[in-house]
Amino acid sequence: MSDRERLHHLIDDLPDFRLSSALALLEPLSVQEDEVDSETQAFLAAARTEMAEPLSVAEFRRRYRF
């Protein structure tokens, strides 16, 4: 099963009260990068890089003052 098919199944199985949350999470992912300015593209690139790096609990607390 492809990722797209798996995603469709997950969405189909969501209870109604979860749909607005799923939409809020997924909708920004559908924006094409050529539709955003260079500053936003740089921000997205940095976020993708940061997502790939593991973050310890201590580093999380330091970085986000948690």
Gaussian input, Z-matrix of N, CA and C with variables (Angstrom, degrees):
# hf/3-21g

backbone

0 1
 N
 C     1     B1
 C     2     B2     1     A1
 N     3     B3     2     A2     1     D1
 C     4     B4     3     A3     2     D2
 C     5     B5     4     A4     3     D3
 N     6     B6     5     A5     4     D4
 C     7     B7     6     A6     5     D5
 C     8     B8     7     A7     6     D6
 N     9     B9     8     A8     7     D7
 C    10    B10     9     A9     8     D8
 C    11    B11    10    A10     9     D9
 N    12    B12    11    A11    10    D10
 C    13    B13    12    A12    11    D11
 C    14    B14    13    A13    12    D12
 N    15    B15    14    A14    13    D13
 C    16    B16    15    A15    14    D14
 C    17    B17    16    A16    15    D15
 N    18    B18    17    A17    16    D16
 C    19    B19    18    A18    17    D17
 C    20    B20    19    A19    18    D18
 N    21    B21    20    A20    19    D19
 C    22    B22    21    A21    20    D20
 C    23    B23    22    A22    21    D21
 N    24    B24    23    A23    22    D22
 C    25    B25    24    A24    23    D23
 C    26    B26    25    A25    24    D24
 N    27    B27    26    A26    25    D25
 C    28    B28    27    A27    26    D26
 C    29    B29    28    A28    27    D27
 N    30    B30    29    A29    28    D28
 C    31    B31    30    A30    29    D29
 C    32    B32    31    A31    30    D30
 N    33    B33    32    A32    31    D31
 C    34    B34    33    A33    32    D32
 C    35    B35    34    A34    33    D33
 N    36    B36    35    A35    34    D34
 C    37    B37    36    A36    35    D35
 C    38    B38    37    A37    36    D36
 N    39    B39    38    A38    37    D37
 C    40    B40    39    A39    38    D38
 C    41    B41    40    A40    39    D39
 N    42    B42    41    A41    40    D40
 C    43    B43    42    A42    41    D41
 C    44    B44    43    A43    42    D42
 N    45    B45    44    A44    43    D43
 C    46    B46    45    A45    44    D44
 C    47    B47    46    A46    45    D45
 N    48    B48    47    A47    46    D46
 C    49    B49    48    A48    47    D47
 C    50    B50    49    A49    48    D48
 N    51    B51    50    A50    49    D49
 C    52    B52    51    A51    50    D50
 C    53    B53    52    A52    51    D51
 N    54    B54    53    A53    52    D52
 C    55    B55    54    A54    53    D53
 C    56    B56    55    A55    54    D54
 N    57    B57    56    A56    55    D55
 C    58    B58    57    A57    56    D56
 C    59    B59    58    A58    57    D57
 N    60    B60    59    A59    58    D58
 C    61    B61    60    A60    59    D59
 C    62    B62    61    A61    60    D60
 N    63    B63    62    A62    61    D61
 C    64    B64    63    A63    62    D62
 C    65    B65    64    A64    63    D63
 N    66    B66    65    A65    64    D64
 C    67    B67    66    A66    65    D65
 C    68    B68    67    A67    66    D66
 N    69    B69    68    A68    67    D67
 C    70    B70    69    A69    68    D68
 C    71    B71    70    A70    69    D69
 N    72    B72    71    A71    70    D70
 C    73    B73    72    A72    71    D71
 C    74    B74    73    A73    72    D72
 N    75    B75    74    A74    73    D73
 C    76    B76    75    A75    74    D74
 C    77    B77    76    A76    75    D75
 N    78    B78    77    A77    76    D76
 C    79    B79    78    A78    77    D77
 C    80    B80    79    A79    78    D78
 N    81    B81    80    A80    79    D79
 C    82    B82    81    A81    80    D80
 C    83    B83    82    A82    81    D81
 N    84    B84    83    A83    82    D82
 C    85    B85    84    A84    83    D83
 C    86    B86    85    A85    84    D84
 N    87    B87    86    A86    85    D85
 C    88    B88    87    A87    86    D86
 C    89    B89    88    A88    87    D87
 N    90    B90    89    A89    88    D88
 C    91    B91    90    A90    89    D89
 C    92    B92    91    A91    90    D90
 N    93    B93    92    A92    91    D91
 C    94    B94    93    A93    92    D92
 C    95    B95    94    A94    93    D93
 N    96    B96    95    A95    94    D94
 C    97    B97    96    A96    95    D95
 C    98    B98    97    A97    96    D96
 N    99    B99    98    A98    97    D97
 C   100   B100    99    A99    98    D98
 C   101   B101   100   A100    99    D99
 N   102   B102   101   A101   100   D100
 C   103   B103   102   A102   101   D101
 C   104   B104   103   A103   102   D102
 N   105   B105   104   A104   103   D103
 C   106   B106   105   A105   104   D104
 C   107   B107   106   A106   105   D105
 N   108   B108   107   A107   106   D106
 C   109   B109   108   A108   107   D107
 C   110   B110   109   A109   108   D108
 N   111   B111   110   A110   109   D109
 C   112   B112   111   A111   110   D110
 C   113   B113   112   A112   111   D111
 N   114   B114   113   A113   112   D112
 C   115   B115   114   A114   113   D113
 C   116   B116   115   A115   114   D114
 N   117   B117   116   A116   115   D115
 C   118   B118   117   A117   116   D116
 C   119   B119   118   A118   117   D117
 N   120   B120   119   A119   118   D118
 C   121   B121   120   A120   119   D119
 C   122   B122   121   A121   120   D120
 N   123   B123   122   A122   121   D121
 C   124   B124   123   A123   122   D122
 C   125   B125   124   A124   123   D123
 N   126   B126   125   A125   124   D124
 C   127   B127   126   A126   125   D125
 C   128   B128   127   A127   126   D126
 N   129   B129   128   A128   127   D127
 C   130   B130   129   A129   128   D128
 C   131   B131   130   A130   129   D129
 N   132   B132   131   A131   130   D130
 C   133   B133   132   A132   131   D131
 C   134   B134   133   A133   132   D132
 N   135   B135   134   A134   133   D133
 C   136   B136   135   A135   134   D134
 C   137   B137   136   A136   135   D135
 N   138   B138   137   A137   136   D136
 C   139   B139   138   A138   137   D137
 C   140   B140   139   A139   138   D138
 N   141   B141   140   A140   139   D139
 C   142   B142   141   A141   140   D140
 C   143   B143   142   A142   141   D141
 N   144   B144   143   A143   142   D142
 C   145   B145   144   A144   143   D143
 C   146   B146   145   A145   144   D144
 N   147   B147   146   A146   145   D145
 C   148   B148   147   A147   146   D146
 C   149   B149   148   A148   147   D147
 N   150   B150   149   A149   148   D148
 C   151   B151   150   A150   149   D149
 C   152   B152   151   A151   150   D150
 N   153   B153   152   A152   151   D151
 C   154   B154   153   A153   152   D152
 C   155   B155   154   A154   153   D153
 N   156   B156   155   A155   154   D154
 C   157   B157   156   A156   155   D155
 C   158   B158   157   A157   156   D156
 N   159   B159   158   A158   157   D157
 C   160   B160   159   A159   158   D158
 C   161   B161   160   A160   159   D159
 N   162   B162   161   A161   160   D160
 C   163   B163   162   A162   161   D161
 C   164   B164   163   A163   162   D162
 N   165   B165   164   A164   163   D163
 C   166   B166   165   A165   164   D164
 C   167   B167   166   A166   165   D165
 N   168   B168   167   A167   166   D166
 C   169   B169   168   A168   167   D167
 C   170   B170   169   A169   168   D168
 N   171   B171   170   A170   169   D169
 C   172   B172   171   A171   170   D170
 C   173   B173   172   A172   171   D171
 N   174   B174   173   A173   172   D172
 C   175   B175   174   A174   173   D173
 C   176   B176   175   A175   174   D174
 N   177   B177   176   A176   175   D175
 C   178   B178   177   A177   176   D176
 C   179   B179   178   A178   177   D177
 N   180   B180   179   A179   178   D178
 C   181   B181   180   A180   179   D179
 C   182   B182   181   A181   180   D180
 N   183   B183   182   A182   181   D181
 C   184   B184   183   A183   182   D182
 C   185   B185   184   A184   183   D183
 N   186   B186   185   A185   184   D184
 C   187   B187   186   A186   185   D185
 C   188   B188   187   A187   186   D186
 N   189   B189   188   A188   187   D187
 C   190   B190   189   A189   188   D188
 C   191   B191   190   A190   189   D189
 N   192   B192   191   A191   190   D190
 C   193   B193   192   A192   191   D191
 C   194   B194   193   A193   192   D192
 N   195   B195   194   A194   193   D193
 C   196   B196   195   A195   194   D194
 C   197   B197   196   A196   195   D195

   B1=1.4517
   B2=1.5325
   B3=1.3077
   B4=1.4667
   B5=1.5295
   B6=1.3120
   B7=1.4712
   B8=1.5220
   B9=1.3252
   B10=1.4689
   B11=1.5308
   B12=1.3198
   B13=1.4678
   B14=1.5213
   B15=1.3183
   B16=1.4710
   B17=1.5168
   B18=1.3299
   B19=1.4650
   B20=1.5289
   B21=1.3135
   B22=1.4668
   B23=1.5256
   B24=1.3255
   B25=1.4644
   B26=1.5280
   B27=1.3275
   B28=1.4697
   B29=1.5229
   B30=1.3170
   B31=1.4622
   B32=1.5182
   B33=1.3168
   B34=1.4678
   B35=1.5240
   B36=1.3253
   B37=1.4632
   B38=1.5291
   B39=1.3365
   B40=1.4623
   B41=1.5239
   B42=1.3280
   B43=1.4673
   B44=1.5379
   B45=1.3207
   B46=1.4650
   B47=1.5294
   B48=1.3304
   B49=1.4646
   B50=1.5320
   B51=1.3189
   B52=1.4696
   B53=1.5342
   B54=1.3102
   B55=1.4579
   B56=1.5216
   B57=1.3241
   B58=1.4660
   B59=1.5236
   B60=1.3227
   B61=1.4704
   B62=1.5259
   B63=1.3202
   B64=1.4633
   B65=1.5236
   B66=1.3129
   B67=1.4586
   B68=1.5232
   B69=1.3246
   B70=1.4704
   B71=1.5255
   B72=1.3279
   B73=1.4592
   B74=1.5224
   B75=1.3087
   B76=1.4605
   B77=1.5233
   B78=1.3101
   B79=1.4615
   B80=1.5265
   B81=1.3361
   B82=1.4668
   B83=1.5356
   B84=1.3171
   B85=1.4616
   B86=1.5211
   B87=1.3272
   B88=1.4574
   B89=1.5244
   B90=1.3203
   B91=1.4603
   B92=1.5249
   B93=1.3048
   B94=1.4572
   B95=1.5221
   B96=1.3211
   B97=1.4595
   B98=1.5093
   B99=1.3259
   B100=1.4537
   B101=1.5250
   B102=1.3498
   B103=1.4520
   B104=1.5259
   B105=1.3291
   B106=1.4592
   B107=1.5238
   B108=1.3324
   B109=1.4599
   B110=1.5281
   B111=1.3177
   B112=1.4645
   B113=1.5285
   B114=1.3259
   B115=1.4688
   B116=1.5283
   B117=1.3122
   B118=1.4641
   B119=1.5213
   B120=1.3285
   B121=1.4645
   B122=1.5262
   B123=1.3344
   B124=1.4628
   B125=1.5248
   B126=1.3333
   B127=1.4627
   B128=1.5296
   B129=1.3382
   B130=1.4614
   B131=1.5248
   B132=1.3221
   B133=1.4624
   B134=1.5216
   B135=1.3376
   B136=1.4647
   B137=1.5275
   B138=1.3172
   B139=1.4678
   B140=1.5292
   B141=1.3295
   B142=1.4630
   B143=1.5255
   B144=1.3141
   B145=1.4565
   B146=1.5210
   B147=1.3272
   B148=1.4585
   B149=1.5234
   B150=1.3272
   B151=1.4671
   B152=1.5236
   B153=1.3151
   B154=1.4601
   B155=1.5224
   B156=1.3223
   B157=1.4585
   B158=1.5291
   B159=1.3413
   B160=1.4643
   B161=1.5264
   B162=1.3100
   B163=1.4542
   B164=1.5214
   B165=1.3157
   B166=1.4616
   B167=1.5281
   B168=1.3129
   B169=1.4560
   B170=1.5265
   B171=1.3273
   B172=1.4688
   B173=1.5320
   B174=1.3315
   B175=1.4616
   B176=1.5271
   B177=1.3209
   B178=1.4678
   B179=1.5226
   B180=1.3211
   B181=1.4742
   B182=1.5196
   B183=1.3314
   B184=1.4509
   B185=1.5262
   B186=1.3048
   B187=1.4698
   B188=1.5342
   B189=1.3172
   B190=1.4698
   B191=1.5231
   B192=1.3348
   B193=1.4808
   B194=1.5252
   B195=1.3120
   B196=1.4654
   B197=1.4971
   A1=108.07
   A2=115.96
   A3=120.29
   A4=110.65
   A5=115.20
   A6=119.92
   A7=110.92
   A8=116.32
   A9=120.86
   A10=110.50
   A11=116.39
   A12=120.37
   A13=110.66
   A14=116.97
   A15=120.60
   A16=110.65
   A17=116.06
   A18=120.36
   A19=110.72
   A20=117.09
   A21=120.47
   A22=110.75
   A23=117.05
   A24=120.45
   A25=111.13
   A26=116.41
   A27=119.37
   A28=111.26
   A29=116.22
   A30=120.01
   A31=110.43
   A32=117.02
   A33=120.44
   A34=111.62
   A35=117.49
   A36=121.67
   A37=113.58
   A38=118.11
   A39=119.99
   A40=111.39
   A41=116.11
   A42=118.29
   A43=109.10
   A44=116.36
   A45=121.19
   A46=113.35
   A47=117.06
   A48=118.64
   A49=112.67
   A50=118.81
   A51=122.65
   A52=112.94
   A53=118.03
   A54=121.10
   A55=113.45
   A56=118.07
   A57=119.20
   A58=111.22
   A59=117.61
   A60=120.45
   A61=110.51
   A62=116.62
   A63=120.25
   A64=110.29
   A65=116.69
   A66=120.56
   A67=110.94
   A68=116.85
   A69=120.80
   A70=111.39
   A71=117.12
   A72=120.83
   A73=112.81
   A74=116.70
   A75=120.61
   A76=114.33
   A77=117.10
   A78=120.06
   A79=113.51
   A80=119.79
   A81=118.95
   A82=113.46
   A83=116.80
   A84=120.30
   A85=112.39
   A86=117.17
   A87=120.43
   A88=112.87
   A89=118.15
   A90=121.47
   A91=108.97
   A92=116.53
   A93=121.26
   A94=109.32
   A95=117.13
   A96=120.44
   A97=112.67
   A98=118.76
   A99=119.14
   A100=111.90
   A101=117.43
   A102=122.02
   A103=112.31
   A104=118.01
   A105=120.76
   A106=109.87
   A107=115.37
   A108=119.61
   A109=111.18
   A110=115.75
   A111=120.76
   A112=112.08
   A113=117.64
   A114=120.40
   A115=110.42
   A116=116.83
   A117=120.96
   A118=110.33
   A119=117.60
   A120=120.76
   A121=110.60
   A122=117.19
   A123=120.65
   A124=110.74
   A125=116.55
   A126=120.97
   A127=110.46
   A128=117.42
   A129=121.53
   A130=111.28
   A131=117.02
   A132=120.70
   A133=110.93
   A134=116.75
   A135=120.75
   A136=110.74
   A137=116.87
   A138=120.69
   A139=110.68
   A140=116.92
   A141=119.72
   A142=110.85
   A143=116.66
   A144=120.72
   A145=110.07
   A146=116.35
   A147=120.81
   A148=111.09
   A149=116.79
   A150=120.44
   A151=111.17
   A152=117.37
   A153=121.09
   A154=112.42
   A155=116.75
   A156=120.89
   A157=110.19
   A158=117.41
   A159=118.79
   A160=110.16
   A161=116.00
   A162=121.39
   A163=108.36
   A164=117.09
   A165=120.35
   A166=109.33
   A167=115.99
   A168=120.88
   A169=109.76
   A170=117.24
   A171=120.78
   A172=110.90
   A173=117.07
   A174=120.75
   A175=110.95
   A176=116.90
   A177=120.97
   A178=110.09
   A179=115.94
   A180=119.68
   A181=111.48
   A182=117.08
   A183=120.37
   A184=110.59
   A185=115.53
   A186=120.65
   A187=112.08
   A188=116.37
   A189=120.19
   A190=112.86
   A191=116.00
   A192=121.75
   A193=111.56
   A194=113.78
   A195=121.05
   A196=110.83
   D1=134.11
   D2=-179.05
   D3=-75.63
   D4=163.70
   D5=176.72
   D6=-58.34
   D7=-40.52
   D8=179.75
   D9=-61.66
   D10=-43.57
   D11=179.22
   D12=-65.18
   D13=-42.75
   D14=178.18
   D15=-60.86
   D16=-42.69
   D17=179.49
   D18=-63.87
   D19=-42.49
   D20=177.16
   D21=-59.42
   D22=-43.67
   D23=179.13
   D24=-63.17
   D25=-42.56
   D26=179.00
   D27=-61.03
   D28=-44.09
   D29=-179.49
   D30=-66.34
   D31=-42.75
   D32=178.89
   D33=-60.12
   D34=-31.54
   D35=-176.93
   D36=-87.65
   D37=-6.62
   D38=-178.83
   D39=-68.35
   D40=140.17
   D41=172.81
   D42=-69.72
   D43=153.95
   D44=-176.02
   D45=-53.99
   D46=-37.38
   D47=-176.24
   D48=-70.40
   D49=-11.59
   D50=178.03
   D51=-94.79
   D52=-11.35
   D53=-173.50
   D54=-62.47
   D55=-41.86
   D56=-179.46
   D57=-65.95
   D58=-35.39
   D59=177.03
   D60=-67.05
   D61=-42.96
   D62=179.19
   D63=-63.45
   D64=-41.29
   D65=178.81
   D66=-62.90
   D67=-42.55
   D68=179.32
   D69=-62.94
   D70=-34.04
   D71=179.12
   D72=-77.70
   D73=-37.75
   D74=-173.30
   D75=-87.34
   D76=-32.55
   D77=-174.61
   D78=-57.12
   D79=-44.08
   D80=178.86
   D81=-62.87
   D82=-24.42
   D83=179.65
   D84=-71.93
   D85=-18.74
   D86=-177.11
   D87=-85.23
   D88=-6.48
   D89=178.84
   D90=-69.84
   D91=129.10
   D92=177.49
   D93=-77.21
   D94=137.23
   D95=-176.11
   D96=-63.10
   D97=-25.32
   D98=178.33
   D99=-75.20
   D100=-6.55
   D101=177.83
   D102=-92.42
   D103=-5.00
   D104=-178.12
   D105=-113.18
   D106=156.83
   D107=-177.96
   D108=-74.88
   D109=170.92
   D110=-174.83
   D111=-65.49
   D112=-32.95
   D113=178.45
   D114=-64.49
   D115=-43.02
   D116=178.91
   D117=-67.87
   D118=-39.02
   D119=177.16
   D120=-60.89
   D121=-40.86
   D122=178.05
   D123=-64.87
   D124=-41.20
   D125=177.97
   D126=-61.61
   D127=-44.16
   D128=179.41
   D129=-63.79
   D130=-41.21
   D131=178.66
   D132=-62.16
   D133=-43.27
   D134=178.44
   D135=-64.52
   D136=-39.85
   D137=179.70
   D138=-64.75
   D139=-40.65
   D140=178.49
   D141=-63.63
   D142=-40.87
   D143=178.68
   D144=-63.96
   D145=-44.44
   D146=-178.99
   D147=-64.78
   D148=-36.66
   D149=179.73
   D150=-63.49
   D151=-29.01
   D152=-177.48
   D153=-78.17
   D154=-15.29
   D155=-177.51
   D156=-94.68
   D157=129.20
   D158=175.58
   D159=-65.56
   D160=148.28
   D161=-177.18
   D162=-128.12
   D163=121.67
   D164=179.00
   D165=-73.37
   D166=161.17
   D167=178.16
   D168=-60.67
   D169=-42.34
   D170=-179.92
   D171=-62.19
   D172=-42.26
   D173=178.84
   D174=-67.03
   D175=-39.28
   D176=176.56
   D177=-58.96
   D178=-48.45
   D179=-178.84
   D180=-62.95
   D181=-39.63
   D182=179.25
   D183=-67.33
   D184=-47.14
   D185=-174.95
   D186=-66.88
   D187=-38.33
   D188=-174.50
   D189=-109.33
   D190=10.59
   D191=179.03
   D192=47.29
   D193=50.91
   D194=-177.29
   D195=-97.64

